């Protein structure tokens, strides 16, 4: 009888708690505004609403890149230093401050493409590779001069955001294994991935982990 009573109380508590919280799905819409810390984002509670600020920014809906030049309070026209901003949310999408700036001196924020216990975002950056070249003697076929040329290429950078501690890590096989220690079947699946399978299946493993480990945030106004 005591066990049944305790079980009923637990269910009632869960029902009350769920009324005040909402499940974070991969496309969950966060409150629009400015978040000064990970804790603010985790609680879905922006520190500043867009309505209280004048701002200069633009977003790319395809790449989920937001570039911000200035944030200024309407009340007193004081600047809100962008370096103090952890994230911004526009149309429900949270963009994480990368600490990088564009050629136009605008701060770069990257949108979370996946929201959940493991958030995910990606972006591209230009990298310079040094390629070795050699000149060969046409008579004996031996190299007689060696040099290097620079070649620019685009590299995809992938990141994960842990909802447990706010840590941002490179999205790769080794790091994902660290995050899924509490899910042994999935951990073994990731561990057994061959190199040629990683690009195709690692992202699916992240989605599976998120599906199996629900997280909630406090319910806010729409």
MONORZI-V439446 format. One record per residue. N is the residue number from 1. RES is the residue in one letter. SS is DSSP state (@ for helix, = for strand, . for the rest). PSI is psi in degrees with one decimal (* if undefined). Layout:
n:N res:RES ss:SS psi:PSI
n:N res:RES ss:SS psi:PSI
This chain:
n:1 res:X ss:. psi:-43.6
n:2 res:X ss:@ psi:-39.6
n:3 res:X ss:@ psi:-42.6
n:4 res:X ss:@ psi:-42.3
n:5 res:X ss:@ psi:-43.4
n:6 res:X ss:@ psi:-40.8
n:7 res:X ss:@ psi:-41.8
n:8 res:X ss:@ psi:-40.7
n:9 res:X ss:@ psi:-40.6
n:10 res:X ss:@ psi:-43.9
n:11 res:X ss:@ psi:-40.3
n:12 res:X ss:@ psi:-41.7
n:13 res:X ss:@ psi:-41.3
n:14 res:X ss:@ psi:-39.4
n:15 res:X ss:@ psi:-41.6
n:16 res:X ss:@ psi:-43.2
n:17 res:X ss:@ psi:-41.1
n:18 res:X ss:@ psi:-26.7
n:19 res:X ss:@ psi:-26.7
n:20 res:X ss:. psi:5.5
n:21 res:X ss:= psi:166.7
n:22 res:X ss:= psi:143.6
n:23 res:X ss:= psi:134.5
n:24 res:X ss:. psi:110.3
n:25 res:X ss:. psi:176.0
n:26 res:X ss:. psi:-22.5
n:27 res:X ss:. psi:27.7
n:28 res:X ss:. psi:138.4
n:29 res:X ss:. psi:117.8
n:30 res:X ss:. psi:161.2
n:31 res:X ss:. psi:133.2
n:32 res:X ss:. psi:140.2
n:33 res:X ss:= psi:-163.4
n:34 res:X ss:= psi:127.3
n:35 res:X ss:= psi:125.0
n:36 res:X ss:. psi:-8.6
n:37 res:X ss:. psi:164.5
n:38 res:X ss:@ psi:-36.9
n:39 res:X ss:@ psi:-38.2
n:40 res:X ss:@ psi:-43.0
n:41 res:X ss:@ psi:-41.3
n:42 res:X ss:@ psi:-31.6
n:43 res:X ss:. psi:5.1
n:44 res:X ss:. psi:40.6
n:45 res:X ss:. psi:93.7
n:46 res:X ss:. psi:144.1
n:47 res:X ss:. psi:-27.8
n:48 res:X ss:= psi:137.6
n:49 res:X ss:. psi:152.0
n:50 res:X ss:@ psi:-31.2
n:51 res:X ss:@ psi:-19.4
n:52 res:X ss:@ psi:0.3
n:53 res:X ss:= psi:152.9
n:54 res:X ss:= psi:141.7
n:55 res:X ss:= psi:155.5
n:56 res:X ss:= psi:110.3
n:57 res:X ss:= psi:163.7
n:58 res:X ss:= psi:157.0
n:59 res:X ss:= psi:151.6
n:60 res:X ss:= psi:107.0
n:61 res:X ss:. psi:-18.1
n:62 res:X ss:. psi:-47.5
n:63 res:X ss:. psi:-8.5
n:64 res:X ss:. psi:46.8
n:65 res:X ss:= psi:130.6
n:66 res:X ss:= psi:131.7
n:67 res:X ss:= psi:127.1
n:68 res:X ss:= psi:128.8
n:69 res:X ss:= psi:-39.8
n:70 res:X ss:= psi:142.4
n:71 res:X ss:= psi:123.4
n:72 res:X ss:= psi:134.8
n:73 res:X ss:= psi:133.7
n:74 res:X ss:. psi:-34.9
n:75 res:X ss:. psi:-44.8
n:76 res:X ss:. psi:3.1
n:77 res:X ss:. psi:17.2
n:78 res:X ss:. psi:145.4
n:79 res:X ss:= psi:142.6
n:80 res:X ss:. psi:108.9
n:81 res:X ss:. psi:127.2
n:82 res:X ss:@ psi:-28.8
n:83 res:X ss:@ psi:-19.6
n:84 res:X ss:@ psi:-6.8
n:85 res:X ss:. psi:126.1
n:86 res:X ss:. psi:-43.9
n:87 res:X ss:= psi:160.2
n:88 res:X ss:= psi:152.6
n:89 res:X ss:= psi:124.9
n:90 res:X ss:= psi:122.8
n:91 res:X ss:. psi:37.9
n:92 res:X ss:. psi:-7.1
n:93 res:X ss:= psi:121.6
n:94 res:X ss:= psi:132.1
n:95 res:X ss:= psi:126.1
n:96 res:X ss:= psi:134.2
n:97 res:X ss:= psi:119.7
n:98 res:X ss:= psi:-15.8
n:99 res:X ss:= psi:1.7
n:100 res:X ss:= psi:158.6
n:101 res:X ss:= psi:151.5
n:102 res:X ss:. psi:176.4
n:103 res:X ss:. psi:-24.9
n:104 res:X ss:. psi:12.6
n:105 res:X ss:. psi:34.6
n:106 res:X ss:. psi:141.5
n:107 res:X ss:= psi:137.3
n:108 res:X ss:= psi:128.5
n:109 res:X ss:= psi:133.7
n:110 res:X ss:= psi:130.4
n:111 res:X ss:= psi:140.0
n:112 res:X ss:. psi:109.2
n:113 res:X ss:. psi:-27.5
n:114 res:X ss:= psi:128.3
n:115 res:X ss:. psi:139.2
n:116 res:X ss:. psi:-166.6
n:117 res:X ss:. psi:-28.2
n:118 res:X ss:= psi:106.1
n:119 res:X ss:= psi:159.9
n:120 res:X ss:= psi:135.2
n:121 res:X ss:= psi:160.1
n:122 res:X ss:= psi:160.5
n:123 res:X ss:= psi:169.6
n:124 res:X ss:= psi:145.2
n:125 res:X ss:= psi:154.5
n:126 res:X ss:= psi:132.7
n:127 res:X ss:= psi:152.3
n:128 res:X ss:= psi:121.5
n:129 res:X ss:= psi:139.8
n:130 res:X ss:= psi:118.5
n:131 res:X ss:= psi:128.2
n:132 res:X ss:= psi:131.6
n:133 res:X ss:= psi:150.8
n:134 res:X ss:= psi:144.8
n:135 res:X ss:= psi:136.7
n:136 res:X ss:= psi:144.0
n:137 res:X ss:. psi:120.5
n:138 res:X ss:. psi:-17.0
n:139 res:X ss:. psi:-51.2
n:140 res:X ss:. psi:-2.8
n:141 res:X ss:. psi:9.6
n:142 res:X ss:. psi:142.4
n:143 res:X ss:= psi:136.5
n:144 res:X ss:= psi:-7.5
n:145 res:X ss:= psi:135.6
n:146 res:X ss:= psi:138.6
n:147 res:X ss:= psi:-179.7
n:148 res:X ss:= psi:141.2
n:149 res:X ss:= psi:149.4
n:150 res:X ss:= psi:136.0
n:151 res:X ss:= psi:126.8
n:152 res:X ss:= psi:139.9
n:153 res:X ss:= psi:163.4
n:154 res:X ss:= psi:128.6
n:155 res:X ss:= psi:133.8
n:156 res:X ss:= psi:125.4
n:157 res:X ss:= psi:128.4
n:158 res:X ss:= psi:137.5
n:159 res:X ss:= psi:152.5
n:160 res:X ss:= psi:146.6
n:161 res:X ss:= psi:115.5
n:162 res:X ss:= psi:125.6
n:163 res:X ss:. psi:-11.0
n:164 res:X ss:. psi:-39.5
n:165 res:X ss:. psi:0.6
n:166 res:X ss:. psi:7.3
n:167 res:X ss:. psi:135.5
n:168 res:X ss:= psi:128.1
n:169 res:X ss:= psi:160.3
n:170 res:X ss:= psi:138.2
n:171 res:X ss:. psi:104.9
n:172 res:X ss:. psi:174.5
n:173 res:X ss:@ psi:-45.1
n:174 res:X ss:@ psi:-45.6
n:175 res:X ss:@ psi:-37.6
n:176 res:X ss:@ psi:-34.9
n:177 res:X ss:@ psi:-34.5
n:178 res:X ss:@ psi:-34.7
n:179 res:X ss:@ psi:-24.9
n:180 res:X ss:. psi:26.4
n:181 res:X ss:. psi:-26.2
n:182 res:X ss:. psi:6.3
n:183 res:X ss:. psi:82.1
n:184 res:X ss:@ psi:-44.5
n:185 res:X ss:@ psi:-42.5
n:186 res:X ss:@ psi:-38.9
n:187 res:X ss:@ psi:-45.5
n:188 res:X ss:@ psi:-35.9
n:189 res:X ss:@ psi:-42.9
n:190 res:X ss:@ psi:-40.9
n:191 res:X ss:@ psi:-33.3
n:192 res:X ss:. psi:-2.1
n:193 res:X ss:. psi:130.9
n:194 res:X ss:. psi:161.4
n:195 res:X ss:@ psi:-40.2
n:196 res:X ss:@ psi:-15.2
n:197 res:X ss:@ psi:-19.4
n:198 res:X ss:@ psi:-49.7
n:199 res:X ss:@ psi:-36.0
n:200 res:X ss:@ psi:-38.0
n:201 res:X ss:@ psi:-18.2
n:202 res:X ss:@ psi:-41.2
n:203 res:X ss:@ psi:-37.4
n:204 res:X ss:@ psi:-35.9
n:205 res:X ss:@ psi:-38.3
n:206 res:X ss:@ psi:-43.7
n:207 res:X ss:@ psi:-40.1
n:208 res:X ss:@ psi:-43.9
n:209 res:X ss:@ psi:-42.8
n:210 res:X ss:@ psi:-39.7
n:211 res:X ss:@ psi:-33.3
n:212 res:X ss:@ psi:-13.6
n:213 res:X ss:. psi:89.0
n:214 res:X ss:. psi:146.7
n:215 res:X ss:. psi:154.5
n:216 res:X ss:= psi:153.2
n:217 res:X ss:= psi:156.9
n:218 res:X ss:= psi:140.8
n:219 res:X ss:. psi:133.6
n:220 res:X ss:. psi:175.4
n:221 res:X ss:. psi:151.2
n:222 res:X ss:. psi:*
